[in-house]
Amino acid sequence: MPNSFVESLFSLSGQTAVVIGGTGVLGGALCEGLAQAGAHVVVAGRSRERGEERVRAIAALGGSAVYEEVDATSRESLSSLRDRVAAARGAIDILVNCAGVNSATPYEKISDEDWDRVIDTNLKATHWGCQLFAPQMASQPEGGSILNIGSVTSHLPLSRVFAYSASKAAVVNLSKNVAREFAQRKVRVNTLCPGFFPAEQNRKILDKDRVANIMGQTPMARFGEPQELIGAMLLLCSRQAGSFITGAEIYVDGGFTGNRF
């Protein structure tokens, strides 16, 4: 028998969620979680093939989703996405800024071009998403929720991810500042910080020795599965369960950060 109390806390029925970077591994899992909680999901990314594949997967689960093309590193593209979704749906209730890339280059060899590529995708795109979507949400009767994606590297130094770590530390700081700015305008802004979840942006650095080192410092001694991010996401995005949560950061990392502090 369905638990009506739990459903009332976490249901996203009737809401519209935009996931920028929804064509990736982690973003795709978040799309599916939002859809299963009742939201209509806009899977936004550059790969139409992967986006439409994700839409079909959501439909197979009984959810509602569409694909929208967007370049997260273009302010104009993000602005157009916002306007298209608002026109089609009337309101944008949830935004997840999930676009991300990494660089495995040693610090002394990072080129300016590589540094800029990581900062533009991970930080500037998140800033633009917040700056463009938060005022739209603030104009709506129910406000909205923005979820940005940080990392365990937001606070902990790790080798071979210098630009990535810098960008993710800035994402956490940005999220707290935007949360403060919109706290009285019905827009909540939080950060979800995954631990080690093998995905496109980190496979190049997960060699045998690095994996052994990570496992040795992760109390649960395993990698995370993408769907294990969904619970924390729903808490932060829910109007009911997360109604008094803003400016927060939640780590989903098998104990990695707690083991390091």
C-alpha positions as semicolon CSV with decimal commas, in nm:
position;residue;x (nm);y (nm);z (nm)
1;M;0,000;0,000;0,000
2;P;0,144;0,343;-0,092
3;N;0,261;0,556;0,200
4;S;0,073;0,884;0,155
5;F;0,289;1,068;0,409
6;V;0,615;0,989;0,232
7;E;0,456;1,061;-0,104
8;S;0,337;1,402;0,016
9;L;0,692;1,487;0,124
10;F;0,874;1,386;-0,192
11;S;0,622;1,395;-0,477
12;L;0,710;1,625;-0,766
13;S;0,381;1,568;-0,945
14;G;0,286;1,851;-1,177
15;Q;0,629;2,014;-1,160
16;T;0,874;2,080;-1,443
17;A;1,241;1,997;-1,395
18;V;1,522;2,103;-1,629
19;V;1,842;1,901;-1,609
20;I;2,131;2,069;-1,790
21;G;2,375;1,790;-1,863
22;G;2,095;1,535;-1,850
23;T;2,253;1,340;-2,137
24;G;2,545;1,229;-1,916
25;V;2,567;0,926;-1,688
26;L;2,493;1,099;-1,358
27;G;2,263;1,359;-1,512
28;G;2,066;1,084;-1,681
29;A;2,013;0,901;-1,353
30;L;1,892;1,225;-1,193
31;C;1,650;1,275;-1,484
32;E;1,503;0,932;-1,425
33;G;1,470;0,994;-1,052
34;L;1,290;1,325;-1,105
35;A;1,055;1,165;-1,356
36;Q;0,974;0,873;-1,127
37;A;0,889;1,126;-0,854
38;G;0,630;1,273;-1,090
39;A;0,808;1,566;-1,256
40;H;0,800;1,638;-1,628
41;V;1,170;1,635;-1,711
42;V;1,352;1,838;-1,973
43;V;1,664;1,641;-2,061
44;A;1,897;1,917;-2,182
45;G;2,233;1,859;-2,347
46;R;2,431;1,863;-2,668
47;S;2,382;1,501;-2,774
48;R;2,041;1,451;-2,931
49;E;2,106;1,078;-2,964
50;R;2,176;1,030;-2,594
51;G;1,904;1,274;-2,494
52;E;1,635;1,097;-2,690
53;E;1,760;0,762;-2,560
54;R;1,714;0,894;-2,206
55;V;1,363;1,019;-2,291
56;R;1,272;0,670;-2,414
57;A;1,411;0,515;-2,096
58;I;1,200;0,752;-1,885
59;A;0,890;0,673;-2,091
60;A;0,953;0,302;-2,032
61;L;0,946;0,375;-1,658
62;G;0,612;0,551;-1,697
63;G;0,756;0,900;-1,671
64;S;0,726;1,216;-1,881
65;A;1,025;1,376;-2,051
66;V;1,142;1,565;-2,359
67;Y;1,485;1,638;-2,500
68;E;1,600;1,995;-2,557
69;E;1,932;2,083;-2,715
70;V;2,154;2,323;-2,520
71;D;2,518;2,427;-2,506
72;A;2,587;2,491;-2,137
73;T;2,890;2,704;-2,225
74;S;2,674;2,952;-2,418
75;R;2,470;3,211;-2,228
76;E;2,249;3,262;-2,533
77;S;2,180;2,889;-2,561
78;L;2,085;2,865;-2,192
79;S;1,865;3,172;-2,217
80;S;1,687;3,023;-2,517
81;L;1,635;2,696;-2,328
82;R;1,479;2,881;-2,035
83;D;1,245;3,075;-2,261
84;R;1,139;2,766;-2,458
85;V;1,061;2,564;-2,147
86;A;0,879;2,851;-1,974
87;A;0,667;2,909;-2,284
88;A;0,581;2,541;-2,317
89;R;0,525;2,461;-1,949
90;G;0,428;2,790;-1,788
91;A;0,671;2,747;-1,499
92;I;1,013;2,595;-1,429
93;D;1,009;2,445;-1,081
94;I;1,345;2,268;-1,063
95;L;1,680;2,329;-1,228
96;V;1,970;2,087;-1,199
97;N;2,304;2,221;-1,322
98;C;2,482;1,896;-1,404
99;A;2,707;1,970;-1,703
100;G;3,067;1,884;-1,622
101;V;3,408;1,796;-1,765
102;N;3,747;1,710;-1,618
103;S;4,111;1,727;-1,717
104;A;4,367;1,464;-1,614
105;T;4,665;1,682;-1,709
106;P;4,946;1,723;-1,449
107;Y;4,935;2,070;-1,293
108;E;5,251;2,204;-1,454
109;K;5,126;2,100;-1,797
110;I;4,769;2,235;-1,788
111;S;4,720;2,465;-2,085
112;D;4,515;2,783;-2,063
113;E;4,274;2,630;-2,314
114;D;4,223;2,318;-2,101
115;W;4,180;2,523;-1,784
116;D;3,924;2,749;-1,949
117;R;3,732;2,451;-2,089
118;V;3,686;2,303;-1,740
119;I;3,605;2,634;-1,570
120;D;3,361;2,734;-1,846
121;T;3,171;2,404;-1,833
122;N;3,170;2,344;-1,458
123;L;3,155;2,693;-1,311
124;K;3,053;2,953;-1,567
125;A;2,769;2,735;-1,696
126;T;2,643;2,686;-1,339
127;H;2,662;3,062;-1,280
128;W;2,467;3,130;-1,598
129;G;2,209;2,867;-1,510
130;C;2,152;3,027;-1,171
131;Q;2,154;3,382;-1,306
132;L;1,910;3,306;-1,587
133;F;1,670;3,065;-1,415
134;A;1,652;3,200;-1,058
135;P;1,472;3,526;-1,151
136;Q;1,227;3,325;-1,363
137;M;1,155;3,103;-1,062
138;A;1,124;3,405;-0,831
139;S;0,848;3,543;-1,053
140;Q;0,640;3,227;-1,009
141;P;0,385;3,181;-0,727
142;E;0,556;2,862;-0,601
143;G;0,914;2,980;-0,653
144;G;1,161;2,705;-0,738
145;S;1,463;2,496;-0,649
146;I;1,810;2,495;-0,802
147;L;2,047;2,206;-0,746
148;N;2,412;2,250;-0,842
149;I;2,661;1,966;-0,860
150;G;2,976;1,991;-0,653
151;S;3,222;1,716;-0,568
152;V;3,426;1,566;-0,286
153;T;3,705;1,772;-0,440
154;S;3,515;2,091;-0,351
155;H;3,700;2,085;-0,016
156;L;3,963;1,812;-0,044
157;P;4,279;1,832;-0,259
158;L;4,327;1,544;-0,499
159;S;4,600;1,498;-0,757
160;R;4,541;1,537;-1,131
161;V;4,209;1,721;-1,101
162;F;4,330;2,077;-1,039
163;A;4,097;2,274;-1,266
164;Y;3,808;2,045;-1,176
165;S;3,866;2,089;-0,801
166;A;3,892;2,467;-0,835
167;S;3,570;2,480;-1,035
168;K;3,379;2,260;-0,790
169;A;3,500;2,455;-0,487
170;A;3,370;2,766;-0,657
171;V;3,036;2,598;-0,733
172;V;2,979;2,536;-0,361
173;N;3,065;2,898;-0,278
174;L;2,851;3,031;-0,563
175;S;2,557;2,818;-0,452
176;K;2,571;2,956;-0,098
177;N;2,583;3,312;-0,225
178;V;2,296;3,267;-0,470
179;A;2,097;3,089;-0,197
180;R;2,140;3,391;0,028
181;E;2,046;3,629;-0,254
182;F;1,717;3,450;-0,333
183;A;1,627;3,315;0,012
184;Q;1,337;3,556;0,056
185;R;1,225;3,522;-0,307
186;K;1,105;3,160;-0,280
187;V;1,407;3,013;-0,463
188;R;1,620;2,757;-0,280
189;V;1,974;2,678;-0,401
190;N;2,172;2,377;-0,279
191;T;2,471;2,167;-0,379
192;L;2,490;1,789;-0,420
193;C;2,848;1,665;-0,388
194;P;2,906;1,314;-0,528
195;G;3,199;1,102;-0,429
196;F;3,351;0,863;-0,681
197;F;3,100;0,764;-0,944
198;P;3,272;0,636;-1,261
199;A;3,153;0,856;-1,549
200;E;3,287;1,010;-1,868
201;Q;3,478;1,292;-1,699
202;N;3,682;1,077;-1,460
203;R;3,747;0,744;-1,631
204;K;4,084;0,864;-1,765
205;I;4,223;0,914;-1,415
206;L;4,087;0,593;-1,260
207;D;4,389;0,371;-1,316
208;K;4,458;0,069;-1,095
209;D;4,672;0,251;-0,838
210;R;4,430;0,542;-0,808
211;V;4,134;0,309;-0,763
212;A;4,318;0,125;-0,485
213;N;4,397;0,456;-0,314
214;I;4,035;0,573;-0,336
215;M;3,900;0,245;-0,201
216;G;4,147;0,262;0,086
217;Q;4,005;0,599;0,191
218;T;3,636;0,519;0,132
219;P;3,487;0,342;0,437
220;M;3,226;0,168;0,220
221;A;3,511;0,049;-0,007
222;R;3,327;0,078;-0,337
223;F;3,226;0,326;-0,606
224;G;2,883;0,484;-0,600
225;E;2,603;0,387;-0,837
226;P;2,433;0,676;-1,020
227;Q;2,090;0,596;-0,875
228;E;2,234;0,642;-0,524
229;L;2,229;1,018;-0,584
230;I;1,853;1,029;-0,633
231;G;1,745;1,027;-0,267
232;A;1,956;1,328;-0,171
233;M;1,846;1,507;-0,487
234;L;1,478;1,456;-0,407
235;L;1,528;1,586;-0,053
236;L;1,693;1,904;-0,180
237;C;1,448;1,960;-0,466
238;S;1,122;1,878;-0,286
239;R;0,901;2,175;-0,189
240;Q;0,784;1,984;0,117
241;A;1,077;1,776;0,247
242;G;1,334;2,042;0,159
243;S;1,129;2,353;0,228
244;F;1,374;2,497;0,485
245;I;1,695;2,378;0,320
246;T;1,894;2,632;0,121
247;G;2,265;2,704;0,092
248;A;2,336;2,346;0,198
249;E;2,577;2,090;0,059
250;I;2,517;1,718;0,089
251;Y;2,792;1,463;0,027
252;V;2,703;1,125;-0,118
253;D;3,042;0,957;-0,110
254;G;3,045;0,635;0,094
255;G;3,209;0,816;0,386
256;F;3,508;0,951;0,190
257;T;3,491;1,310;0,315
258;G;3,411;1,212;0,673
259;N;3,714;0,985;0,668
260;R;3,941;1,266;0,554
261;F;3,843;1,552;0,789
